[in-house]
Amino acid sequence: MEILTIQPFLKYFTNIRERTMRVARCVPADKIDWSYAPNKFTLGDLLRHIAVAERYLFAENIQGNASRYTTHGPELANTLPEIFALMERLHAESMDIFAKLTDTDLQGKCYNAGGLEMATWKWLRSMTEHEIHHRGQIYIYLGILDVSTPPLYGLTSEEVRARSHS
């Protein structure tokens, strides 16, 4: 997917975030600090990481700035309501930054977190892949905890198979 103009991308990324938030709202408040193993992301870490990486890594880099990502820890937001507020605030800030990108800006270059030069539109595409990756982790974590989650696109695989013609 090449991003040639910003408005369709903003709509697409809004949909990505809506799907992420649907599963994020399934996280039980008493499991925010749960992880499958020591020294691995907790559910709260994953949610905070999505928020701060978008704003302080991707949004900074596309403006020609170095990353400002320093933590995804509970000092940023400790409870689910605080985490959701952080996610909403940083996402709004990021979307304001992205909305200012011109078609020329999208074709221009930025430096990613590793210091490699790349097209700005490709860095935005990487941001969506990053969020989708971590959303998948949230689904897995919740599955391990036996927490019910919404189907990603409205139907479960069982419902798709039941409606399919053999």
TASULQUI-V464677 format. One record per helix or strand of 2 or more residues. SS is the DSSP state (@ for helix, = for strand). FROM is the first residue (numbers start at 1). LEN is the number of residues. Records with the same first field share a line. If there is no record, write none. Layout:
BEGIN
SS = FROM-LEN, FROM-LEN
END
This chain:
BEGIN
@ = 6-19, 29-3, 43-20, 80-20, 103-5, 120-25, 157-7
= = 109-3, 117-3
END
